[in-house]
């Protein structure tokens, strides 16, 4: 089947797969707007190459295509006339006027680099097509000397920190007070307030991301024969861990190590969740209409409570995950164990999450110093 691209180019039906220029552009067809048609065909072919051979997620592909089109709009040039100077000018603008994060800049550069890799590869024939039609060919414009390197595992802003124990306790207390107040005044919302309070305690109690918490089902808890006192909540199966590009969500088992969090979750499951209209669904956290509680709803409720308490506005639910790492290491947990619990591939990532308190550091300093003094006697 043949269909027309925007601008008048004819291409093979997308179901045929493949990112080759010869598959996308039909020989002998006059193009009304050849530059626009070839650009569209390039982006379509790149999408097929990522979708078919590399199995990347649709959102990853569309985000990258958006970056390429933004760069085309900035330069007012087509890819076969791009130069390294064009990239330098765009980066200068983004950094000086848009205040983009380092990770965002690096992602933009990565998208342009990979697009250039695709259109300059002889396997996809775009250099030949451009030479025939426009008398020039695309080049790679991203090089080691004009792009940012990924030098650290964690690139969030330095203002993102773990919550202190006092801040965590204040948040949990405030969430509980919201429940008690709704019950005392006979107002609606007591059930959702109870759910929200338990969500925050669960994120902290198992070191979860918002997406991981949102994706939990009733069947994601298992007994641990080494911790019979925790009943059916000895371990949690996290099925929606952070994905890497091109891969499905990563799964992991998280062992329960905070008995009070287990008690809170069990109380919610026994006394609160059955009162929601769950419509037979397995979602652990449900809305009043029976749907699954979404990460954005968790973030919004956290922000509401945080602002009501006058806490630092840089705090997010993810800071509870940071706190899980920090507080458990302060309490003597092996960092390797915590690394496995939170699903980090590298110990350096867990280390960056850790913001141990001054008291902990002083205790460790005193211990090391005493050992050194004892050895010198």
Helices and strands as residue ranges (DSSP letters): E 2-4, E 10-12, G 14-16, H 21-24, H 34-52, H 58-75, G 79-81, H 84-93, I 94-98, H 102-120, H 126-134, G 144-146, H 165-184, H 190-206, H 210-214, E 221-222, G 228-233, E 235-241, E 250-255, H 259-267, I 268-272, G 273-275, H 295-308, H 318-330, H 335-342, H 347-353, H 358-375
